[in-house]
Amino acid sequence: MTERGCLGRIDSVYCGSGVDGPGLRCVVFFSGCNLRCPFCHNPETLYKEGTLSDVDGLIERLRRYRGYFRRGGVTLSGGEPFLQKEFSLALANSLRTEGIRVCFETNGHIADPELIAAGDLVCDIKNQQTKDLTAYRRFFEECVRQNKTPRITNVLVPGVNDEEESLHELARLVRSFFPEEKIHFLPFRKLCEEKYQALGIEFPYRSIREAEEADIVRAEVLLKGAK
Ligand code: SF4
C-alpha cells in the first residue's frame, strides 16, 4: 500500500478551531485512545469505532478548507493520534508535502521519535488520576533530544488536581525540561455531558464543579511560587 493509501480510523473533521495549535486550524479527530480520562471531552472517540479513511481521501477533504487554515494548519487530535502511527505519519508527511503545517495534540504517553519529529506538538499533561508522571519524562526527553518544545496544557479540575502540591509537582516537571515554557491551564468544563448521555455512559466527573477564571488565576499564582 502506498503512503497515501494508508488507512486509519477517524471520528470526524472539524474546521474552525482557534485553540488546537498555532493560528486557525482544521482538526482531524482520531478514534481510539490509550487512556480513559474521567473528564474526557470527546468520549465518542473512545467508545465508537470510527470511520475507516485513507490519507488521499482525507487530504482531498482538507484541501477544501485550505483558504481558512492558510495561516494555521491541520491538527491531528482525538482520541490519541500517536496510537495510529502509520496513518499519522502518512497523513502528516502528505500534508507537509503540500506545504500545510501539522500539529499533533497528544497525551504524551507515547514517546515515539518519528511521531514527535513529524509536526508541532501540544502535550496535555494528565495528572488528574495519578501522580506518576514518568511517561512525560520519557516524552519530554525525546522532545529535548530533537530540540523541540511542545506547547503544554493541563485541564484544571477543582478539588482534583488544583491543590498546591499537585501544581508544584507539575511546575517542577515542566521546568526541568523547558525552563521558559508556560503551562496553559484549560478549565474543566461539562459541555460534553450530553455526549456521554447519548453514548449511554455515566460522565465520571458529573458531580465536580466546573473551573472558573478565579481557579485558573489561583493556579497560575501557585505555579509561579513553586520551588
Ligand atoms: S487522553 Fe484525551 S482523548 Fe484520551 S481519554 Fe484522555 S482526554 Fe480523552
Residues whose N, C-alpha, C, O or C-beta is under 5 A from the ligand:
A	BS01	SF4	C33 L35 R36 C37 C40 H41 G78 G79 E80 N107
